[in-house]
Amino acid sequence: MKNITVEELKLKMDRGEKINLIDCREPHEYEESNLGGLLLPLGKIQTMQVDEIEDLRDEEVIIYCRSGRRSMMACMMLDQMGFANTFNVIGGILEWQEKFGATQ
């Protein structure tokens, strides 16, 4: 697992880079605000229900949550499952909103 800042993530998004972005929060949190990532709650990752992202094992996967704690756990679990290149968004969506304002 590596870390990525919200500024680095925004730069990738602004450049139009292909990114594999995963939101590991709960559905109701995702509905309130999100960065457009695939919703895959931490509970699913904990129970190894990761079929939706199985094909991303060798690709860069960027994971965010509310504050960076759940996404850090998600990264560690995915690393143990053989995902080679996970990134935790430091500060999560709270940090994003503080730096860049509201999300979708």
C-alpha positions in Angstrom: 0.0 0.0 0.0 1.1 3.5 -0.9 -0.5 6.8 0.0 -1.8 9.5 -2.3 -2.9 13.0 -1.4 -6.1 14.5 -2.6 -4.1 17.0 -4.6 -2.3 14.2 -6.4 -5.6 12.4 -7.0 -7.2 15.6 -8.4 -4.2 16.2 -10.7 -4.6 12.7 -12.1 -8.4 13.3 -12.6 -7.8 16.8 -14.2 -5.3 15.2 -16.6 -7.9 12.7 -17.6 -5.7 9.8 -16.6 -7.4 6.4 -16.4 -7.7 5.7 -12.7 -9.3 2.8 -10.9 -11.1 4.7 -8.0 -12.9 2.8 -5.3 -15.1 4.2 -2.6 -15.1 1.8 0.4 -17.8 3.7 2.4 -21.4 2.6 2.9 -24.1 3.2 0.2 -25.8 6.1 2.1 -22.4 7.9 2.4 -21.8 7.4 -1.3 -25.2 8.9 -2.1 -24.5 12.0 -0.1 -21.2 12.7 -1.8 -18.6 10.8 -3.9 -15.8 11.3 -6.3 -17.2 9.0 -9.0 -15.5 5.9 -7.8 -16.9 2.4 -7.8 -18.7 1.7 -4.5 -17.3 -1.3 -2.8 -18.0 -1.1 0.9 -15.2 -2.2 3.3 -17.5 -5.0 4.6 -17.5 -6.6 1.2 -13.7 -6.3 1.0 -13.4 -7.9 4.5 -15.5 -10.9 3.4 -13.4 -11.1 0.1 -16.4 -10.2 -2.1 -14.2 -8.4 -4.6 -15.3 -10.0 -7.9 -16.0 -6.5 -9.3 -12.4 -5.6 -9.2 -10.7 -8.9 -9.6 -9.3 -7.8 -13.0 -7.5 -4.9 -11.4 -5.0 -7.1 -9.4 -2.0 -5.8 -11.3 -3.3 -2.3 -11.9 -3.1 0.9 -9.7 -6.2 0.9 -7.5 -6.9 4.2 -5.5 -9.2 3.7 -2.5 -10.9 6.4 -0.5 -13.4 6.7 2.4 -14.5 9.4 4.7 -11.2 10.1 6.5 -8.7 7.6 5.2 -9.0 5.0 8.0 -11.3 2.5 6.3 -9.5 2.9 3.0 -6.2 2.2 4.7 -7.7 -1.1 6.0 -9.2 -1.9 2.6 -5.7 -1.4 1.0 -4.1 -3.7 3.5 -6.7 -6.4 2.9 -6.5 -6.1 -0.8 -2.7 -6.3 -0.6 -3.1 -9.5 1.3 -5.4 -10.8 -1.4 -2.7 -10.2 -4.0 -3.5 -6.7 -5.3 -0.1 -5.3 -6.3 -0.6 -1.6 -6.4 -3.1 -0.1 -3.9 -3.1 3.6 -2.9 -4.9 5.0 0.1 -6.2 8.6 -0.2 -4.9 10.4 2.8 -7.7 12.3 4.6 -10.4 10.8 2.4 -13.4 12.7 1.2 -13.3 15.1 4.2 -9.9 16.3 3.0 -11.1 16.6 -0.6 -14.0 18.7 0.5 -11.8 20.9 2.7 -9.4 21.5 -0.3 -11.7 21.5 -3.2 -15.3 22.0 -1.9 -18.4 19.8 -2.5 -18.4 16.7 -4.5 -21.1 15.2 -6.7 
